[in-house]
Amino acid sequence: MAVYKVPSGLLYTETHEWVKLEGDIAFVGITDFAQSKLGDVVYVDLPEPGRIVKKGEKVCEIESVKTVADIYAPLSGEIVEVNDKLTESPEIVNLDPYGEGWIFKLRIFDKKETDSLLTPERYRSIQED
């Protein structure tokens, strides 16, 4: 069974997004588990800054050599920034999913929604190989 990185200090969704909170801003990306299952990422369809999203809503897509995967909003809020580096270098998602491979930043509307996200321990327990 493969071992995937699940950094502490982040929160996770059952759909394999990670969330890093900095005040009312949430950095969002996909987990090491998700990028490894996708394989080589060839395109990231970035969302529009200024877009208002609801928790659980499809925000964008990631294309790999194998498949296309939907990325969902882990929290409700406004997309305030996208990672433009991914337009030219989508493979950053594979190389550094928890760092330079972030996808978008969200100004969250309701901090209480974070209570429904998974801790690193809980996320580790739902990963399947």
Buried (B, 14 or more C-beta within 10 A) or exposed (E): EEEBEBBEEBBBBEBBBBBBBEEEBBBBBBBBBBBBBBEEBEEBBBBEEEBEBEBBEEBBBBBBEEEEBEBBBBBBBBBBBBBEEBEEBBBBBBEBBBEBBBBBBBBBBEEEBBEEBBEBEEBBEEBEE
